[in-house]
Amino acid sequence: MIIAQILEACTDGASKTRIVYRCNLNFTTVNPYISLLRDRGLIAASSGPRPLFRTTESGLEIMKCLQKHHCEICKLRSQIEDALADGI
């Protein structure tokens, strides 16, 4: 879910510091994720000493898919927990 959180944090543009705080990460942890997302074309960075990262169109599509699947997993987990509570 970290990737989806980073993509969401970057939708309106975000500095690395903003990403770190919004996603509850640290700078050491966030760097490989930013590199991965940039290499895959899911975020783009503005030029300059303090770049802003923005989610690309491809990144938005991936973010929506990740969020959808996360919701489905949560529903399944709830159903499994209910079934286990009922002794099935």
ROVEX-60682 format. One line per 8 residues: number of its first residue (from 1); their letters; for each residue y negated, z, x of N, C-alpha, C. Coordinates in Angstrom, 3 decimals. Example, Ala and Ser with C-alpha at 12.3 -4.5 7.8 and 13.67 -1.06 7.14 Angstrom:
<nodes>
1) AS) 5.690:7.800:13.190:4.500:7.800:12.300:3.300:7.800:13.200  2.250:7.080:12.850:1.060:7.140:13.670:-0.030:7.870:12.900;
</nodes>
This chain:
<nodes>
1) MIIAQILE) 1.190:0.000:0.817:0.000:0.000:0.000:-1.259:0.000:0.865  -1.106:0.283:2.156:-2.264:0.298:3.049:-2.922:-1.072:3.097  -2.118:-2.117:3.150:-2.679:-3.466:3.208:-3.493:-3.755:1.959  -2.966:-3.409:0.797:-3.714:-3.627:-0.452:-5.002:-2.814:-0.460  -4.962:-1.604:0.059:-6.168:-0.769:0.108:-7.225:-1.381:1.023  -6.798:-1.899:2.158:-7.751:-2.526:3.076:-8.340:-3.782:2.447  -7.496:-4.589:1.828:-7.993:-5.797:1.168:-9.002:-5.445:0.080  -8.715:-4.395:-0.673:-9.640:-3.965:-1.720:-10.948:-3.446:-1.122;
9) ACTDGASK) -10.849:-2.694:-0.046:-12.050:-2.153:0.600:-12.958:-3.266:1.117  -12.373:-4.401:1.460:-13.136:-5.507:2.048:-13.639:-6.525:1.025  -13.371:-6.324:-0.244:-13.743:-7.344:-1.235:-15.238:-7.625:-1.256  -16.061:-6.623:-1.071:-17.518:-6.823:-1.059:-18.089:-6.745:0.348  -17.217:-6.756:1.338:-17.639:-6.622:2.727:-17.614:-5.166:3.137  -17.037:-4.902:4.289:-16.932:-3.518:4.756:-16.883:-3.482:6.276  -17.548:-2.507:6.838:-17.442:-2.261:8.276:-16.104:-1.571:8.541  -15.727:-1.523:9.800:-14.484:-0.838:10.156:-14.554:0.631:9.746;
17) TRIVYRCN) -15.723:1.240:9.920:-15.893:2.647:9.536:-15.667:2.831:8.043  -16.213:1.943:7.241:-16.038:2.033:5.788:-14.561:1.883:5.407  -13.878:0.956:6.067:-12.447:0.767:5.800:-11.687:2.050:6.131  -11.981:2.622:7.295:-11.311:3.857:7.728:-11.479:4.951:6.682  -12.697:5.162:6.218:-12.954:6.239:5.255:-12.399:5.927:3.870  -12.539:4.694:3.403:-12.047:4.354:2.063:-10.526:4.390:1.983  -9.871:4.073:3.094:-8.408:4.001:3.092:-7.758:5.238:3.696  -8.580:6.222:4.070:-8.079:7.468:4.646:-7.200:7.209:5.877;
25) LNFTTVNP) -7.720:6.384:6.784:-7.023:6.056:8.017:-7.848:6.555:9.194  -7.362:6.304:10.403:-8.178:6.553:11.587:-8.354:5.223:12.319  -9.234:5.205:13.311:-9.556:3.946:13.979:-8.364:3.368:14.729  -7.529:4.215:15.292:-6.345:3.734:16.001:-5.377:3.064:15.040  -5.219:3.627:13.865:-4.291:3.089:12.873:-4.815:1.808:12.243  -6.110:1.733:11.991:-6.653:0.594:11.251:-6.694:-0.685:12.092  -6.834:-0.568:13.395:-6.970:-1.758:14.246:-5.829:-2.760:14.111  -4.553:-2.344:14.177:-3.474:-3.327:14.022:-3.463:-3.986:12.636;
33) YISLLRDR) -3.820:-3.228:11.607:-3.878:-3.802:10.263:-4.972:-4.861:10.170  -6.135:-4.568:10.735:-7.228:-5.547:10.719:-6.819:-6.804:11.480  -6.184:-6.628:12.625:-5.722:-7.788:13.403:-4.722:-8.615:12.609  -3.772:-7.953:11.986:-2.765:-8.647:11.186:-3.406:-9.428:10.043  -4.297:-8.776:9.310:-4.927:-9.424:8.163:-5.827:-10.582:8.594  -6.503:-10.445:9.712:-7.327:-11.550:10.237:-6.447:-12.704:10.690  -5.367:-12.400:11.413:-4.466:-13.447:11.905:-3.837:-14.235:10.763  -3.610:-13.563:9.647:-2.994:-14.213:8.482:-4.027:-14.878:7.566;
41) GLIAASSG) -5.299:-14.731:7.897:-6.353:-15.348:7.095:-6.637:-14.628:5.792  -6.298:-13.337:5.729:-6.500:-12.568:4.499:-7.842:-11.849:4.483  -8.408:-11.622:5.675:-9.783:-11.132:5.783:-10.483:-11.959:6.861  -11.788:-12.022:6.754:-12.607:-12.704:7.754:-13.703:-11.746:8.186  -14.134:-11.886:9.430:-15.168:-10.996:9.965:-16.434:-11.787:10.253  -17.564:-11.175:9.951:-18.842:-11.775:10.326:-19.023:-11.600:11.827  -19.859:-12.432:12.411:-20.091:-12.301:13.852:-21.125:-11.209:14.104  -21.118:-10.719:15.302:-22.071:-9.680:15.657:-21.381:-8.469:16.231;
49) PRPLFRTT) -22.169:-7.544:16.751:-21.592:-6.352:17.377:-20.909:-5.416:16.373  -21.341:-5.427:15.116:-20.720:-4.585:14.080:-20.331:-5.480:12.914  -19.196:-6.168:13.045:-18.831:-7.144:12.008:-18.510:-6.489:10.665  -18.787:-7.240:9.615:-18.339:-6.863:8.277:-17.106:-7.690:7.972  -16.110:-7.043:7.410:-14.874:-7.720:7.053:-14.899:-8.012:5.559  -14.519:-9.242:5.211:-14.480:-9.648:3.804:-13.108:-10.214:3.480  -12.626:-9.880:2.301:-11.354:-10.411:1.834:-11.539:-11.879:1.472  -10.647:-12.732:1.956:-10.695:-14.159:1.651:-10.042:-14.411:0.293;
57) ESGLEIMK) -10.117:-15.654:-0.175:-9.456:-16.014:-1.438:-7.955:-15.742:-1.352  -7.345:-16.109:-0.237:-5.911:-15.831:-0.047:-5.646:-14.337:-0.066  -6.541:-13.588:0.550:-6.405:-12.135:0.565:-6.497:-11.534:-0.823  -7.393:-12.082:-1.652:-7.517:-11.591:-3.032:-6.235:-11.839:-3.816  -5.636:-13.016:-3.618:-4.374:-13.327:-4.304:-3.274:-12.362:-3.877  -3.161:-12.134:-2.581:-2.145:-11.208:-2.065:-2.400:-9.800:-2.584  -3.662:-9.373:-2.599:-4.013:-8.038:-3.082:-3.572:-7.860:-4.532  -3.828:-8.859:-5.368:-3.436:-8.772:-6.775:-1.923:-8.687:-6.915;
65) CLQKHHCE) -1.197:-9.469:-6.116:0.273:-9.406:-6.155:0.777:-8.036:-5.717  0.217:-7.506:-4.646:0.632:-6.190:-4.161:0.355:-5.108:-5.196  -0.810:-5.171:-5.836:-1.154:-4.183:-6.856:-0.223:-4.292:-8.060  0.104:-5.519:-8.455:1.009:-5.726:-9.586:2.386:-5.135:-9.281  2.898:-5.440:-8.096:4.223:-4.930:-7.730:4.215:-3.416:-7.572  3.120:-2.863:-7.093:3.009:-1.410:-6.981:3.099:-0.770:-8.370  2.419:-1.364:-9.350:2.474:-0.839:-10.726:3.890:-0.916:-11.278  4.569:-2.031:-11.015:5.944:-2.189:-11.492:6.862:-1.153:-10.855;
73) ICKLRSQI) 6.683:-0.900:-9.580:7.498:0.099:-8.884:7.242:1.488:-9.464  5.985:1.803:-9.754:5.657:3.107:-10.349:6.325:3.271:-11.710  6.332:2.218:-12.515:6.986:2.275:-13.826:8.483:2.496:-13.671  9.097:1.764:-12.743:10.532:1.931:-12.514:10.858:3.336:-12.028  10.038:3.853:-11.135:10.258:5.204:-10.635:10.190:6.211:-11.777  9.228:6.033:-12.668:9.087:6.925:-13.815:10.312:6.842:-14.724  10.797:5.629:-14.953:11.986:5.455:-15.789:13.205:6.109:-15.151  13.341:5.965:-13.851:14.468:6.581:-13.145:14.377:8.099:-13.214;
81) EDALADGI) 13.180:8.634:-13.000:12.999:10.086:-13.080:13.308:10.602:-14.478  12.899:9.868:-15.518:13.201:10.260:-16.896:14.701:10.237:-17.152  15.363:9.200:-16.652:16.803:9.088:-16.842:17.533:10.225:-16.129  17.100:10.557:-14.937:17.727:11.655:-14.204:17.478:12.992:-14.888  16.296:13.159:-15.453:15.983:14.402:-16.165:16.833:14.545:-17.423  17.199:13.400:-18.019:18.036:13.417:-19.222:19.516:13.551:-18.886  19.830:13.578:-17.593:21.212:13.774:-17.174:22.035:12.507:-17.145  21.404:11.384:-17.055:22.144:10.108:-17.005:22.489:9.792:-15.578;
</nodes>
